[in-house]
Amino acid sequence: MLWNWDYALSILPSLLEALQVTIYATIMGFAFALIFGLLLAFGRRSKIRVLSLISGAFVEFIRSTPLLAQLFFIFYALPQLPYVGISLSPLTAGILGLGIHYSTYLSEVYRAGIDAVPRGQWEAAIALNFSKGRTWLNIILPQAIPPIVPVLGNYLIGMFKDTPMLSAVTVVELLLTARIIGTHSFRFIEPFTMVGILFLVLSYISSLGVQWLEYRLNSRT
Amino acid sequence: MIAIPPPFDLLPTLWRGVGVTVQLTLFGSALAFGVALIIGFGRLSRFRLIRLLATVYMELFRGTTLLVQLFWAYFVLPHFGVEFTEMQIGVLVLGLNYGAYGSEIVRGSILAVPNTQIEAGIALNMSPWQIMRRIILPQALLMMLPPFGNLLIELLKGTALVSMITLADLTFQGTLMRVSTLRSLEIFSLVLIIYFLLAYPLTLALRLFERKMAEGRS
């Protein structure tokens, strides 16, 4: 028999422990992407031309290159930058890579959400003599964010499914743990299959959650 | 031999990887398109069993993630006596994985053809096959093109993952040279720029096409 249940059960605790690293990286990376993505969206809307050009070019470049190559760049090339070069731990580099990559996608999502707020809302804010900050915080963002929450949720799931790439910069997450276990025991079937099942189950449950969010949002309006 | 000034002396080695990356993109996307059509139509089948199988396929390949699938094919399949070359595994896994994503595009586009079009076909006494071939597909295929273009760009970026199963693509050449020369900054800057030069023309072509499609529509 190819599949060994005793062996599978014996490696489950280590895999679940590694899953925590995976989930931690996802949450931190996504938090970074949420904030940086919003900044990029603001940057692209900026009246200062240089700022909007740089933000636009940054988004286009990051979106057109593979996350894996970006991770290698952050982990191996960044320390060699003259003057500003810094060495990052594998996990920090991984979180930064995930965060930067996804922030470019999220900036587009934010942009769509902001563009969908009716012009009248801006005009009303001007008529009420609201400051710029108050207009954004009290009028625009509260209307722009809720409709895009399901889309953000889908990107969160996408990021979760991209975390195995962190193993390339030696983050001992789920996939690398499975590989180490497999190399030690010369049995790859159980660890890799179980990693696949873990990703499948978790992302499937999360996508049901997103669908539920979408349904709630649609029934509210 | 003429000495090429740095960092461009790295280009000839990286160039060898570009060929593999382009090959993977071409073959992988061809397979993905085929899989997308089969699974997309399967999800719309009249038969419950076919719908179920197509849905299971889609969820399975979308949910287990590309890199895990590559590792599975690379490390586990040989245990079952199935031996593929790295290139075959790369094309196969990329095609099967992105095909699962593409099946949603196929399904969505076919469903997006208005019902009245089908009714018109019935009114003209066309057979179901004729309706599919002459009414639904011409409209649906046009709608599929922009999202398939996006998927092609995603697939091109996804090819970088094959470097993890030691297939000598662009990223792999970069990691090899990093070990031998330690010039990481130059190497990975060039690698990123080359990927950008491969992917960005696709993005621009896609935008041009979408603009052309939108002309005279509103």
HADDOCK unambig.tbl for C-alpha pairs under 7 A between the chains (distance, minus, plus):
assign (segid A and resid 61 and name CA) (segid B and resid 196 and name CA) 6.49 0.50 0.50
assign (segid A and resid 64 and name CA) (segid B and resid 196 and name CA) 5.34 0.50 0.50
assign (segid A and resid 64 and name CA) (segid B and resid 199 and name CA) 5.62 0.50 0.50
assign (segid A and resid 64 and name CA) (segid B and resid 200 and name CA) 6.15 0.50 0.50
assign (segid A and resid 65 and name CA) (segid B and resid 157 and name CA) 6.16 0.50 0.50
assign (segid A and resid 65 and name CA) (segid B and resid 192 and name CA) 6.07 0.50 0.50
assign (segid A and resid 65 and name CA) (segid B and resid 195 and name CA) 5.48 0.50 0.50
assign (segid A and resid 65 and name CA) (segid B and resid 196 and name CA) 5.53 0.50 0.50
assign (segid A and resid 66 and name CA) (segid B and resid 157 and name CA) 4.53 0.50 0.50
assign (segid A and resid 66 and name CA) (segid B and resid 158 and name CA) 6.73 0.50 0.50
assign (segid A and resid 66 and name CA) (segid B and resid 160 and name CA) 6.57 0.50 0.50
assign (segid A and resid 68 and name CA) (segid B and resid 160 and name CA) 6.58 0.50 0.50
assign (segid A and resid 68 and name CA) (segid B and resid 161 and name CA) 6.95 0.50 0.50
assign (segid A and resid 69 and name CA) (segid B and resid 171 and name CA) 6.49 0.50 0.50
assign (segid A and resid 69 and name CA) (segid B and resid 192 and name CA) 6.54 0.50 0.50
assign (segid A and resid 73 and name CA) (segid B and resid 188 and name CA) 5.46 0.50 0.50
assign (segid A and resid 76 and name CA) (segid B and resid 184 and name CA) 5.81 0.50 0.50
assign (segid A and resid 77 and name CA) (segid B and resid 184 and name CA) 4.71 0.50 0.50
assign (segid A and resid 77 and name CA) (segid B and resid 185 and name CA) 4.08 0.50 0.50
assign (segid A and resid 77 and name CA) (segid B and resid 188 and name CA) 6.66 0.50 0.50
assign (segid A and resid 78 and name CA) (segid B and resid 185 and name CA) 6.81 0.50 0.50
assign (segid A and resid 80 and name CA) (segid B and resid 185 and name CA) 5.99 0.50 0.50
assign (segid A and resid 81 and name CA) (segid B and resid 185 and name CA) 6.93 0.50 0.50
assign (segid A and resid 161 and name CA) (segid B and resid 65 and name CA) 5.64 0.50 0.50
assign (segid A and resid 164 and name CA) (segid B and resid 67 and name CA) 6.55 0.50 0.50
assign (segid A and resid 188 and name CA) (segid B and resid 75 and name CA) 6.30 0.50 0.50
assign (segid A and resid 188 and name CA) (segid B and resid 76 and name CA) 5.82 0.50 0.50
assign (segid A and resid 189 and name CA) (segid B and resid 76 and name CA) 5.30 0.50 0.50
assign (segid A and resid 192 and name CA) (segid B and resid 68 and name CA) 6.93 0.50 0.50
assign (segid A and resid 192 and name CA) (segid B and resid 72 and name CA) 6.03 0.50 0.50
assign (segid A and resid 196 and name CA) (segid B and resid 64 and name CA) 4.68 0.50 0.50
assign (segid A and resid 196 and name CA) (segid B and resid 68 and name CA) 6.21 0.50 0.50
assign (segid A and resid 197 and name CA) (segid B and resid 64 and name CA) 6.61 0.50 0.50
assign (segid A and resid 199 and name CA) (segid B and resid 63 and name CA) 6.21 0.50 0.50
assign (segid A and resid 199 and name CA) (segid B and resid 64 and name CA) 5.29 0.50 0.50
assign (segid A and resid 200 and name CA) (segid B and resid 60 and name CA) 6.76 0.50 0.50
assign (segid A and resid 200 and name CA) (segid B and resid 63 and name CA) 4.24 0.50 0.50
assign (segid A and resid 200 and name CA) (segid B and resid 64 and name CA) 4.76 0.50 0.50
assign (segid A and resid 203 and name CA) (segid B and resid 63 and name CA) 6.07 0.50 0.50
assign (segid A and resid 204 and name CA) (segid B and resid 63 and name CA) 6.65 0.50 0.50
